Amino acid sequence: MRNYKDPQYIKWRKAVYTRDNFCCQWPNCNFRSKLNAHHIKKWSDYPGLRYNIDNGITLCYQHHKMIKNMETDYEYFFFKIIANKNG
């Protein structure tokens, strides 16, 4: 079970938000409130990637909700967005 108050989790979430300039990374969205730090590779399936910043992407509530139960379908899409940010 995920502990949202775990200092390591809080640090990871803040690092993802900071890298993404506190802005939804969905193309042409740029929403800056009701943000979620989304794990690209699932938290439950990839414990070794839980706190890897490159396994996170900032999404607004609407886009995070939109991909629910289809997360694996979006992995490549999100990794491509992150790769473009990292140069």
Secondary structure in CASP SS format (residue, H / E / C, confidence):
PFRMAT SS
TARGET T0000
AUTHOR 0000-0000-0000
METHOD secondary structure of the structure
MODEL  1
M C 1.00
R C 1.00
N C 1.00
Y C 1.00
K C 1.00
D C 1.00
P H 1.00
Q H 1.00
Y H 1.00
I H 1.00
K H 1.00
W H 1.00
R H 1.00
K H 1.00
A H 1.00
V H 1.00
Y H 1.00
T H 1.00
R H 1.00
D C 1.00
N C 1.00
F C 1.00
C C 1.00
C C 1.00
Q C 1.00
W C 1.00
P C 1.00
N C 1.00
C C 1.00
N C 1.00
F C 1.00
R C 1.00
S C 1.00
K C 1.00
L E 1.00
N E 1.00
A E 1.00
H E 1.00
H E 1.00
I C 1.00
K C 1.00
K C 1.00
W C 1.00
S C 1.00
D C 1.00
Y C 1.00
P H 1.00
G H 1.00
L H 1.00
R C 1.00
Y C 1.00
N C 1.00
I H 1.00
D H 1.00
N H 1.00
G E 1.00
I E 1.00
T E 1.00
L E 1.00
C E 1.00
Y H 1.00
Q H 1.00
H H 1.00
H H 1.00
K H 1.00
M H 1.00
I C 1.00
K C 1.00
N C 1.00
M C 1.00
E H 1.00
T H 1.00
D H 1.00
Y H 1.00
E H 1.00
Y H 1.00
F H 1.00
F H 1.00
F H 1.00
K H 1.00
I H 1.00
I H 1.00
A H 1.00
N H 1.00
K H 1.00
N H 1.00
G C 1.00
END
